[in-house]
């Protein structure tokens, strides 16, 4: 336990040091912020260090090693020291010291809180964790990029892996065990989300005060804390069902007012809030933190927050600097490489922010032209920044589907990128949208009627209206279009998910500003505060259900993400640990093959060694075809069960297999397992109980 406490402290020291190194650059960019962007400095450090090593390793100019990372950080330390010597002195920062301490404490509290929560169920097991952990382990073993796809070698990862790279960068820097670090990454992301959401929410109010000094500064921390809570811990109004009898089956929700009233806290099932509209997904950050998949939408949260903070700064700049174009374009590029739909989402937000910025002084036409120009330049630069990624990547979305297309278009099928598919007419019932988004739009309506409609709009209000417009479009667009993937019944699920996720973050960030603007307006505020308090209560109790349901909070297990493997498959666990210590680089290891979301692929995922075929449906999604995964499944069966030594030898050569892992799952699945032939083809190098590892000659 003391070793884990040291690891937690050491992780914080590394992250804190990175933020401190990049503080001069952050101060330079965000000098108009009341906190000088202190909380944001950690994200800026992670972005620039990760991107630098990625571009160098992608161009084969430097290997992805600890030494390379320390050299890069050293160069950035020199750059930031020069910036500090010319622009910032300690005396300039001293008035902000208490703010820095407060935001660091907020980060630490969030970090430690989620470390504590994860200690009750630290397993890197279930849902998408094998995929995410496998990506990270493959990246850790890579010298150059793109990294190897551990589930379909010798191909490289055909997925948006930049976010996983950022996790690998920190693991490489700290040198900590990846299975433990997986949980530290999650906790760090929670702390960053909490502290930076506070900064953005508070700075919106601060920038409003800059243009209207008659209002009290006392509400600045209130705005920040509301935003921080809503973005990081807030749910939606689905928790109202905790006060009514359960609806069954869960796939077919009924309006709560049609159910008998029942105090149903013990029967409320928290995932239903993210699967409420049939055949869709509509998650939000606290759900993601609870289920703990290190997927792209979670790994991109820091860069999303940095993008929004930068847009706030841009909105109030009288003149746009080259560094602004560059950093914003880099953020769009990293979003494309981390969670692809975030790229166009934030290009749209960029367009609307620049549009509303210019509307203060120009006509709609001139403002739109300026917004198009700025967005186009940003998009072009983003394409340049991410070019090495696209040269090695094949998109697996096959077009833009149009919902409820008329018959004459479905008979055509496709025009350009647009698809017109018959029987694709799912739309969200209005009452369900109210359940999901009612909290936010109650704030928006209160803000509109009590502040905007009858009051004087300030500059910050134009910015906030741009955010509201963007979020509203993100909610509405999936009611008309969807990104086509391989899932037939859930054809718009991913679009609703990715667009709604960003709408939640954007609306959550401005929620503190909306509330404080109404309160300081003092007109009919009581009619706003009463419903707000009730609705806030409903979204605030969601973490109670989610955390208790997933974690139990009874027996702490520590942070070892592989401890579960020792409980389920003890000898396999020891075999995996032996591989981690004794096998270098990324030779192919043969292990049993099973369906996605099962415990098969546990060797490749937990070691970073490639296997012949991993989770096949994932490969089907990434490659757009089941042909190659399907062929390999049959070949793996042959490799384990064939009595023909020559046939086995040919398949071993075909897939360049260097090791064979035979453990609990292999013995369960391959009833005609022919283990003896591997002694003829190689030698036994590890044995523990029923688990054996063979090295092929």
N, C-alpha and C positions, 0 to 999 in steps of 0.2 A: 504493500500500500504506500509506503514511504517513497518507493521508486516512482509510482504514478503521480504522487504529489509533486515530486521534483520535475517530472515530465510536464505537468500542467504549468508549473511556474516557468520552466525553461521555454515552453512554447510561447507564453505571454511575453517573456523577455525578448524573444526574437521578433515577434510581431510589433511590440512596442518600439524596439530599436529601429525597425524598418520605417515605422511611422515618424520617428524622431529624425531620422536621416533625411526624409523627404519633406519635413515640415517647412523649410525655407521655400521650396518650390510651391508647396500648397499655399503658404502665406502670400506668395506673389500672385497666384491665380485668384485666390479667394479673399483678397484684402478688404473687399466690401462687406464680408460676412462678419457678424459680431464676434464669432469664435475663430475668425481667420481660417476656417476650414480644418481645424485641428483633427476632428474625428475622421475627416475624409483622407487625411495623410496616409493612413494605413492602406486604403484602397489604391491610392495613387502609386504607392510603393509596390504593391502586389501587381498592379497593372504593368508598370514600366519594367520591372525586373522580369516578370514572366514573358512579356512580349519580346523583350530584348533577347533572352535566351532562346525563345521560340524561333525568331527570325534567323538568328545565327545558326542554330542547329538545323533549321529547314534548308538553309543555303549551304550547309556543310562547312561553315566557317569556324564553328566551335562546337564541341561536344557538350551534351547535357550532363555536366558533372558538378559536384560541389565546388570544385576549384573555379570553374567558369562562373558560377553564381557569385562567389565571393569577389571575383575580379570585377564583375558587372556592378555589384553593390559598391565596391571601392571607387569605381569611376563615378557612380552617381553621388557618392559621398563628397568627392571633390567638386562636382558640379554644384551640388547644393551648398557647399561651403562658400564657393564663389558667389552664388546668388545671395547668400546671407551677408557676406562682407559688403556687397554693393547696395542691398535693398533693405535689409532688416538687421536690427541690433536687438540685444536682449532688453534694452530699455524700452523699445517699441512693443515688445511682447509682454513685458511685466504686467501691464494693466489687464491682460487677458489670462494671466496665470491661473486664477481661480476657475475660470471657464474651462481651461484645458484640464485642470484636475477633475472638475465635475464630469466632463465628458469621458475622461479616462476611467473614472470610477464607474460610470454608467456602462462602459464597455466591459470592465472587469466583472461587474455584477451580472451582466447578461452572460458572459463567458462562463463564469463559475456556476451560475444557475443551470445552464444547459449541460455543463459537465456533470453536475449533480444528477440531473434528470436522466441523462444517458447512462449513468452508472447503474441504473436499475435494469436496463436492457441494452447492453452495448453491442449486441451481436450484429455483425455485418452479414445479415442472413435474412432472406425474404424479400419480396417485391423486386425492385431493380438493383439491389445492393451488389449482387454478384457481378452484374454488368459494370456498375460504377467503380467498384473496387478493382475489377479486372483491368479496366482502362488505366486506372492510376498505377497499378503494379506494372503494367506493360510500359507505360511512360517512364517509370522509375528505372526500368532496365534498358531503356533506349538511349543510344548515344546521339542519334539524329532523328529528325522527324520527316514524314509522319510516322507515328509509332505503329508497331505490328499489331494486327488484329489477332488476339489470342484465340479466337474461336473460328478463324478461317485463314490460317497461314497458307502461303506466304504473303497474302494481301495485307495492306495497311488498314488501319481503322477508317471505316467510311462513316464517320459520325462526327458530331460537333464536340471535339474533345478539348478545346482550349481551357474551359473551366476546370476540367480534370487535371490539366497541366498545372494550373495555379496551385491546386492542392499538392501535386507532386513536387512543385518548387519548394513549398514550405517543409514538406517531409524530407526532401533532400538537404535543405539548409539545416534543419534541426538534427537530422540523423536518427530520429526516433522511429520506433517500430510502426510500420504502416497500419497495422490492425488497430493499434492504439490511436495513431494519428488521425485515422478516419473520423473518430469521435471528437478529437480536438478541432478538426476542420469544421465540423458541424457546430460545435460550441462557439468557435471564433466567428462563424457566419452569423450566428444568433446575436453575439455581442456587437458585431459591426452593424447589423440591421437595426438593433435597438439604439445605439449611440448616433449613427448617422441619420436615422429617421428623426431623432430628436433635433439634431443640428438643422436639418432641412425645414422641419416644421417651425422651429424657433426663428430661423433666419427669414422665412416668409413674413412673419410678424415684424421682425426687426427692420426689414426693408420697407415694409409698410410705414413703420414709424419714421423712417428717414424722410418720407414724403408727407408726413402728417404728425407733427410732434406734439399735438394737443392731447394725444391719448397716452394712457399709462404704460410704462415699461414693465409693470408687474406681471402682465399677462404673457410676457415672452416665454418664461419656462412652462407656463400652462399650455401654450400652443405646442411647444416642443414635446412635452410629455404625452399629450393626447395623441399626436402623430406617431410617436415612438410606440405607444401601446397598441394603437389600432393596426399599424403595419406589422408589428412583430408578433402580437398576441391575439389580435382581434379575429373573431369569426364572422358569421353572417346571422341573419335572423332565423335561420333554420332551428336554432335552439328553442324557439317557441314551442316546438313539438315535445320538449321535455315536460310540458305542462298538460299534455294530452295523451290519450291512449295511442299506442303504436299503430302505424298504418302497415298493413301487410298485403302483398309482398313489398319489400322495400323498393323494388324497381318501379312500382306504380304508386307514387305519392298521391294523397288526397288532401284537399285544403284542410288546414288544422281546425277551422271553424265547423267542419262537418264531423269532427271526432269528439267523443265524450271528454270532458275535462278530467284530468288525472295527473296528480303530482308524480311524474314519471322519471325522476332523475336517474334511478338505477337502470331503467330500461332504455335510456336514450343512447343511440349508437352514433358516435361522432362522424364516421366516414360518410353517412347519409347526407351531410351538409355539403359534400363535394361531389355527390352523384345524384343530386336532387332532380334535375331535368333529365328525363330518360335518354340513354345513349349518348350522354355527354360527360365531360369532366370539368369541374369548376373549383379547382383548389385555390388555396391562399397560403401565405407563408407559414403560419403556425401549424397547419396540417402537414406541410412539407417537413418542418423541423421535427414534428412528432414521429412521422413514419421513417424519417432519417435516410431517405435515398439522396445520394449526392448527384442528383441529375442536373442537367444543364440549367433548368429554370431556377434551381436553388443556387448553383454556383455563380450564376450571372447576377444575383441580387446586388452584390456590392457594386458592380459596374453599372447596373441600372441606376442605383442611387447616385453614383458619381456623375452619370449622364444628366440626371435631373438637376443635380446641384450646379453643374456647369451651365445648363440652360438657364437657370435662375440668374447666374452671374452674367451670362450673355444678354439676357433681357434688359438688364440695367446698365450695360456698357454703352457709352456714347460712341465708341469706335471699337470695331472688332480687330483683335490682334492675331497675327499668324499662328501663335501658340494655341489660340482658341480653335481655329479651324483644324489644326493638327490633332489636338487632344480629342476633340469631339469626333473627328473622323476615325481615330484609333479606337474610340469606345464603340462606335457603330461596327467597326471591323471585328472587334473582339466579341460583340454580341452575336454577329453572324456566325462566328466560329464556336460559340458556346451554346447558344439557344436560338437557332437561325431566325425564327419568326420575330424575335426581339429586334432584329435589324430593321425591317420595314416598319415595325411599330414605332421605333424611335426616330426613324426618318420622318414619319408622319408627325410625331410630336415636335421635331425640329421645325418642320414647315409651319405648323400652327403657332409655335412660340414666336418665330420671326414674323409671321403674319400679324399677330396681335401686337407685337412690339412696334411695328411700323404703322399700325392703324391709329396709334395715338397722334400721329403727325401727318399721315398720308392717306390717300384714297384707297379703296379696296383694290383697285386695279394695280396701282403702284406697289402697294403692300404685297399683293400676291406675286408680282413679278420678282420683287426682292426675295421673298420667301422661296420661290422656285429656284432662283439663282443660288442662294445659300445652300439649300437642300441638295441641289445637283452637284455642287462642288464637294460637299461633305460626302455624298454617296460615291463620287468618283475617287476621292482620296481613300475612302474606306475599302473600295475594291482594290486599290493599289496595296494598301497595308495588309490585306488578307490574301493577296494573290497566290503565294505559295500553298496556302490551304486549298484553294479552289483548283489548282493544277493537279492536286492529288485526290480530289473528292468528286464523286458522282452523286448529284442530288437524287434523293429517292422519292420526292413528291412529283407526281406525274401530271400536275396541272391544277388549275383553279376551278373547282366545281361551283356551279350556279344552282342554288336551291330553287325548287318549284319551277323548273324550266318548262315552258309550254311544249306541247307535243311536236310541233314542227321543228323545234330545236333539238329535242331528244332523238328525233329521227336522223338529224345531222351528226350528233354525237360530240363533235369538237370543232371549235373555231379558234385558231391560234392557241393560246394557253388555256382557254376556257372550255370546260367540260359540261355537257348537258346530259345528265343521267336520269333515266326514268325511275320513278318511285323514290326519288331523293327530295323529299319535301318536308323534312322535320323542322318545325319552328317551336320556339319556347313559349309556352303559355304565359300571358302577362302576369298572372298572379304568382307564378314561380319566379319570374324575374324580380318581382317586388320582394319576395322572400330573400333572394340572394343579394339584391342591391338596395333594398329599402332604407337601410341605415344611412348609406352615403347620400342618397337622393333626398332624404328628409333634411339632411344638413344643407344640401344644395338649394332646396326650395326655401328653407328658412333664410339662408344667405341671400337668395335672389329677392325675396319679397320684403325682407326686413332691412336689407342693406343696399343692394344694387338698384332695385326698381325705383326707390324714392330718394336715394342718397347720391352723393358725389363719388364717382368711380376714381380710385387712385391707380397709380401705375401697377401696383401689385395685383389689383383686381383684374386688370387686363391679362396678366400672366396666369392667374388662377382660372380665369375663364377659358384660357387656352388649354389648361390641364383638364378642366371639366369637359370641354368639347372632345378632346382626345379620348378620354376614358369612355365617354358616351358612344363614340364611334367604335371603340374596341368591343363594346358590349353588343352593338347593333350589327356590325359587319358579319359575324358568324350566323346571323339570322338570314343572310342572303348569299354568302359565299363560304367555301371551305377548301382547305388544302387537301388534295386527293392523296390518300395513302393506301395501304393494303387491306384496311379493315372494312368489311362490307357493311355491317349494321351500324358501326360507330364511325361513320364516315366524316362527321363534323366534330367528333369528340376532341381531337387534338387542337383544332382551330379554336373552339370555345375555350379550351383549357389555357392555351398560350395567350390568347388575347385577353381573356378574363383575368388571368393572373396579373398581367401588367396594369389592367384597369384598377384592380384592387390596390396595388402598390401606389399608383398615382393618386387615387382618391384618398387612400389612407394618409399619404404625406400631406395633403392639403386639408385634412379634416381638422387639425388643430387650428389652422388659420380661419377656417369657416366658422368654427365655434367661437373663437375669440373676437372675430369681427362682429358677430351678432351680439355678443355680450357687451362689448364696449359701445355698441350703437345705442343700447339702453331703451330702445323703442319696442314695447310689447315683448320684452325679452322673456318674461315668465311663460308666455305661450310657446316659446321655443325650448326653454330649459326642461320643462316637464316631459314632453315627448322625447327629448334628447336623452334624458336620464334613463327613461324606460328602455329605449332602443339600445343605448350604450350598455345597459345591464345585460341585455340579451346577447350582444356580441362578446361581452367581457367574460361570460361564464363558459364560453366554448373551450378554453384551455383546461378548465376543470374536468370536463368530460374526456377530452382527448388524451391528456397526460395521464389521468388515472386509469383510463381504459387500456392504454398501450403499455404503460410502465408499472402500474400497480403500486409502486413506491413503498414496497415492504422490505425487500432484501436487496441491498446494494451488491453488485457483482464486480465492481471495478470498471475499467475502460478497455479491457482486452476484447477486441472485436472478434477474435477467433476462439474465445473460450467455449462458445456453444459447440464448436466442431469437436472439441475434446469430450463434451458431454454426449453428443449424438454418435460420433464415430471415433472413439479414443485412439485406435491404432492408425487410422487415416490421418488424424490430427498430428500425430507424431511424425508420420511420413511427410506431411506438408511442411512441418517445421524443419525436418531434415533437408528437404529440397531447398528451402529458403537459405539455409546455411552452406550447402555443399555444391549446388549446381549454379554455375555462372552463365551469364549471357541469356539467350532465349532459344535453346534447342527445343525441338518439338517433343512433347510427351503425350503418349497415348493414354487416354482415360476413357471411362465409360461415357456413353452419350445418352442424354435424356431430354425431355421436353423443357421448354422455357419455364422458369419460375420453380423448377424442382431443384434438388440438391446436387444434381449432376452438374459438371463443370466446376466443382468445388476446388479441384487441384489447380486448374488454369487460372481461375479467378483469384485465388489466394496466393499464388506464387508469381503470376505474370508470365509463366511459360505457356507457349501456344500449344493447343491440342488440335486434333484433326478437325473436329467440329464441336462447337459448344451449343449454346441455346439456339435451335434452328429457326424459330419464328423471328427472333431478333435479326439473324442474318438475312432472312427473307425480307424483312422491312428495310434493312440497310442496303441490300443489294438489288431489291426490286424483283427478285426471282428466287424461286425455291429449287431451281435446277441443281445448283452446286451443293447446297446443304443436303438436299435429298440423296444425291449420289454418295456423299460422304457418310451419311447415316448407314447405308448398306455396307459400305467399305469397313466401317468400324465394327459392325457385327461380324464381318468376315475375319477381320484381324483378331478378334477375341475367340471366335468359335471354329474357324476353319481347321481341318486336320491336314490340309495341304501346305507343307512347309514352303514350297516354291511360290505358291500364290501369296502366302503371308509375306514372304521376303520381298516380292515385287511391290506389294502395297506399302511396306515399310520404306522402300526406296522412293516410291512415288511421293509419299508425304514427308520424306526426310525425317523419319521418326528416330530419335536418339534414346528415348527412355519409354518404358511401359509401366504404368501404375495400375496395380491390381489391389483393390481394397473392398470394403464392405459393399458398396453399391455395384461394383463390377461383378462380384460373386452373386449378388441378388438378381441382377438382370440377365447375365449371360449363363444360362443353365447348362449350356454345352461348352463352357469355358475350357479351352485347351491351353493350359498354363505351361505345360512341359516344353512346348516348342520354343518358348522364349529363352530357355536355358541353352537350346541348340543355336539360337540366333544371337545370344549375348551372355550376360552373367548377372547373377543376383547381387545387388549392391546395398539393399536395405530390406530388413525383415523385422516385423513387429506384429505378433499375433497373426491375423489373417491378411495383413497388409504387406505387400511386397513391391519393390521397385527393381526393374531390370534395366540394365544398360545394354543397348544393342551394339554389336561389334561393327 
